[in-house]
């Protein structure tokens, strides 16, 4: 057992009896034996941020990816008939944000205390405002109208929401490259993935937001993330 483990538990050992030590050891052993299976389509979409959390944490998981043609026979297997679904120790959890928030808390990527977690959630909610504004662009099928709504989105919506994110980064980032504190959280991973979609449509959309551009660069520098990005399946979104 590593010296780090004993340094981590030395205070509880001084203040609690053997049963407390046994409970701590049991908890750590249980966590190490937990199994994770994420089921989603074979593209980034709503499943990519949970995947990035797993990768950033160095946590093994079963990455089940269905092609659209494979999905119908499996729909009834999911609690709400939709994906992504996380299976944790045999129990299914739907809803992408609930999945990601749970995983982030599991792997210390949600904030160091309750208020930091609230700050992370505020950043996530602000990114969700941008996602909601992007929805009509993503789903417009008429090509002429799509060009119109895309231009309006990048001219009016994107600057507004990116400015809001700059504000929160200044409030919560402590002068560092991450949104909250000086540590990577799932807010950074969510922003990284969301902006990938926008940059594929407009590669200049971050030019007036150097901090946000740096934030994405810092995410890419994370060794596990960097390796994953090099090897992940190439998908349109």
Secondary structure, DSSP 8 states (H G I E B T S, - for coil): --HHHHHHHHHHHHHS-HHHHHHHHHHHHHHHH--EEEEEESSSGGGHHHHHHHHHHT---EEEEE-HHHHGGGGGGSTTS-S-EEEETTEEEE-HHHHHHHHHHHTT-S-SSHHHHHHHHHHHHHHHHHHHHHHHHHH---HHHHHHHHHHIIIIIHHHHHHHHHHHHHHHSTTSSSSSTTS--HHHHHHHHHHHHHHHH-TTTTTT-HHHHHHHHHHHHSHHHHHHHHHS-----
